[in-house]
Amino acid sequence: MVKPTEVKLRDFLKNSNLAVPKSPPWIHSTASSNLIPILNEEKLLAVKCNIFQGEKLCYLFVGRAAYKGKDALNPEPWQLPTVFVMRFSNPPPLKRIHPFDTGAFERGRMPDYLTTFKLEDFNVGTDQDQIGRLISLYFETPRRYVDRDANDQKKLKEEHLLNMSHSRVLAVSKLYKEGSTKDCDDRAAVIELQVEADIPLKKENLLGVVIPEEFQRTPGVTEALKALTNVIETYRLLPLNVSQHYGLIYECVEQVYKRAGINL
């Protein structure tokens, strides 16, 4: 008698014949209160993680500045995000790849149809080709991934002969296709990367930086940034909460891509 088996997302991707397109740039976002210390250190630090206990990790997202820290009404410039846009010829080794923000999953911000499974069920490993396979499966192209234009689940089922043994594969498909809500925002449809070491900031790796414009008037900041990257994009502080600045930040990231000659 043949018993049914459950197909892990990691195994499904590895055993597929999906194309592996070049990954969009990797992005690290942080509160701008960390900008000056980062410029002095010239590296992104792996810090103690409260999701993966006992580990020090540096988090990045693929293609989008989707990380969101604590929101604030009428924020000061140092509460707004700073974004580092990176592409590596020799990428740092990865500790884990997940198809969404693990912090949002663990804090109960994801839908029940996803959290009925364990977080580990969505760990697709450390092979960087898994990034391209995730994009091919759910979005087809890097451009559609960055635009969050996901494939229809029905099409996915038909093309890949998916059934209930592929529940985890289908759960991610539904997550990617849904629009953002108050509790489930863009962090639900972005690939998360975890690195277990500090990441040095070097001119050959750093495509550009996005900062609140107020920091450009701070002595030493522009000079230190220019030593690390040729592309500095700034955005204005608006009389709005932090989360309402993300449209400006996304536009700045797109400008970094254009100025760096990145075609998605």
C-alpha positions in Angstrom: 0.0 0.0 0.0 1.3 3.4 -1.0 0.9 6.0 1.8 0.5 9.7 1.1 3.5 11.9 1.6 3.8 15.6 2.3 6.1 17.6 -0.1 8.3 20.2 1.6 8.7 23.5 -0.2 12.5 23.1 -0.1 12.4 19.7 -1.8 9.8 20.7 -4.4 12.0 23.6 -5.5 15.2 21.6 -5.6 13.6 18.7 -7.5 11.9 21.0 -10.1 13.2 22.1 -13.5 12.5 25.7 -12.7 14.7 28.4 -14.3 17.1 30.1 -12.0 17.1 33.8 -13.0 19.7 36.2 -11.5 18.5 37.4 -8.1 17.5 41.0 -7.7 19.8 42.9 -5.4 19.7 42.2 -1.7 18.5 44.9 0.6 19.1 45.6 4.3 16.8 48.2 6.0 17.4 49.6 9.5 16.3 52.6 11.5 18.4 55.7 10.6 19.5 56.0 14.2 21.9 53.2 13.2 23.3 55.0 10.1 26.2 56.8 11.7 27.4 53.8 13.7 27.2 51.7 10.5 29.3 54.2 8.6 31.9 54.2 11.4 32.0 50.4 11.4 31.7 50.1 7.6 29.7 46.9 8.0 26.3 45.6 8.8 26.4 43.7 12.1 24.9 40.3 12.9 23.0 40.9 16.1 21.2 38.7 18.7 18.0 37.4 17.2 14.8 37.1 19.2 13.2 34.8 16.7 16.0 32.2 16.3 17.1 32.1 19.9 20.8 32.0 20.7 21.8 33.1 17.2 23.4 36.3 15.9 22.0 37.1 12.4 22.0 39.9 9.8 18.8 40.0 7.9 18.3 41.0 4.2 15.4 40.9 1.8 15.6 40.2 -1.9 14.6 43.1 -4.2 12.4 45.2 -1.9 12.9 47.3 1.2 10.1 45.4 2.9 11.4 45.3 6.5 9.4 47.5 8.8 10.4 48.4 12.3 8.3 50.1 14.9 5.9 52.7 13.5 5.7 56.2 14.9 3.4 59.2 14.4 5.2 62.4 13.4 8.6 60.7 13.5 12.0 62.3 13.8 14.5 61.7 10.9 16.4 59.1 12.9 13.3 57.0 13.2 12.9 56.7 9.5 14.5 53.8 7.5 17.9 53.8 5.9 18.3 51.2 3.1 21.4 49.5 1.8 21.1 48.0 -1.7 23.7 45.3 -2.4 24.9 42.9 -5.1 27.8 40.6 -4.4 30.2 38.9 -6.8 31.0 36.6 -3.9 27.9 36.6 -1.7 28.2 35.8 2.0 27.1 32.3 2.9 23.4 32.1 3.9 22.1 30.5 7.1 18.5 30.3 5.9 16.2 31.4 3.1 12.5 31.9 3.7 9.8 33.0 1.3 8.5 35.7 3.7 9.5 37.6 6.9 10.0 35.1 9.7 9.5 37.8 12.3 6.0 38.6 11.0 5.2 34.8 11.0 6.3 34.3 14.6 4.5 37.4 15.8 1.2 36.2 14.4 0.9 38.7 11.6 0.4 36.0 8.9 -2.9 34.3 7.9 -4.0 31.1 9.6 -3.8 29.1 6.4 0.0 29.6 6.6 0.6 29.5 10.4 -1.2 26.2 10.6 2.2 24.8 9.5 5.6 25.2 11.3 8.0 28.0 10.4 10.7 25.3 9.6 8.4 23.9 6.9 9.1 27.1 4.9 12.9 27.1 5.3 14.2 26.4 1.8 17.8 25.9 2.9 21.0 27.8 2.1 21.4 27.2 -1.7 21.2 30.6 -3.3 19.7 29.1 -6.4 16.6 28.6 -4.3 16.0 32.3 -4.5 15.7 32.1 -8.3 13.5 29.0 -8.1 11.1 30.8 -5.7 10.9 33.7 -8.1 10.3 31.5 -11.2 7.7 29.4 -9.5 5.6 32.1 -8.0 6.3 35.2 -10.2 8.1 33.9 -13.3 10.4 37.0 -13.6 12.4 39.2 -11.2 10.5 42.2 -12.4 7.1 40.7 -11.5 8.6 39.6 -8.2 9.7 43.1 -7.3 6.2 44.4 -8.4 4.5 41.7 -6.3 2.7 40.4 -9.4 2.3 36.8 -8.4 1.1 33.9 -10.6 -2.5 32.7 -10.2 -2.8 29.7 -8.0 -5.0 27.8 -10.5 -2.4 28.2 -13.2 0.3 27.0 -10.7 -1.7 23.9 -9.8 -2.2 23.0 -13.5 1.4 23.6 -14.6 3.0 21.8 -11.7 0.3 19.1 -11.0 -0.1 20.3 -7.4 -2.3 18.5 -5.0 -2.9 18.4 -1.2 0.5 16.9 -0.6 1.8 20.3 -1.8 -0.2 22.3 0.8 2.8 24.3 1.9 3.7 25.2 -1.7 0.1 26.3 -2.2 0.0 28.2 1.0 2.8 30.4 -0.1 1.1 30.9 -3.5 -2.0 32.2 -1.8 0.0 34.5 0.5 1.9 36.0 -2.4 -1.3 36.6 -4.4 -3.2 38.4 -1.6 -3.0 42.1 -1.3 -1.6 43.8 1.8 -3.7 44.3 4.9 -3.2 46.1 8.2 -1.7 42.9 9.8 -0.2 41.3 6.7 1.8 43.8 4.6 4.6 43.6 2.0 6.7 41.5 4.3 4.4 38.6 3.4 5.6 38.5 -0.2 9.4 39.1 0.0 12.2 36.5 0.2 14.1 36.8 3.5 17.8 36.0 3.8 19.7 35.3 7.0 23.5 35.7 7.3 25.3 34.5 10.4 28.2 37.0 10.1 28.8 40.7 9.8 28.6 42.0 6.2 31.4 44.4 5.3 30.3 47.4 3.2 32.5 47.7 0.2 32.2 49.9 -2.9 32.1 46.8 -5.2 29.2 45.3 -3.2 27.1 48.4 -2.3 25.0 49.6 -5.3 23.5 52.5 -3.4 22.0 53.8 -0.1 18.7 55.4 0.6 18.6 57.9 3.5 16.3 60.6 4.9 17.5 63.9 3.4 18.2 65.4 6.8 21.2 63.1 7.2 22.9 64.5 4.1 23.2 67.8 5.9 25.1 66.1 8.8 28.9 66.7 8.5 30.7 63.6 7.5 27.7 61.5 6.4 27.9 62.2 2.7 31.7 61.9 2.6 31.5 58.5 4.4 28.8 57.3 2.1 30.7 58.3 -1.0 33.6 56.3 0.1 31.3 53.2 0.0 29.0 53.9 -3.0 28.5 56.2 -5.9 24.7 56.3 -5.5 23.0 58.1 -2.7 19.2 58.6 -2.8 17.4 60.8 -0.3 13.7 61.2 0.7 11.8 63.9 2.6 10.5 63.8 6.1 6.7 64.2 5.8 4.2 65.0 8.6 3.0 61.4 8.5 3.8 58.2 10.4 6.8 56.1 9.5 4.9 53.5 7.5 3.5 56.2 5.1 7.1 57.0 4.0 7.5 53.6 2.3 6.2 54.7 -1.1 9.0 57.3 -1.2 11.6 54.7 -0.1 10.4 52.2 -2.8 10.8 54.9 -5.5 14.3 55.7 -4.2 15.3 52.0 -4.4 14.1 51.9 -8.0 16.3 54.9 -8.7 19.2 53.1 -7.2 18.5 50.2 -9.6 18.4 52.6 -12.6 21.5 54.5 -11.7 23.4 51.2 -11.0 22.3 49.8 -14.4 20.1 47.1 -12.9 17.5 45.8 -15.3 15.0 43.4 -13.7 
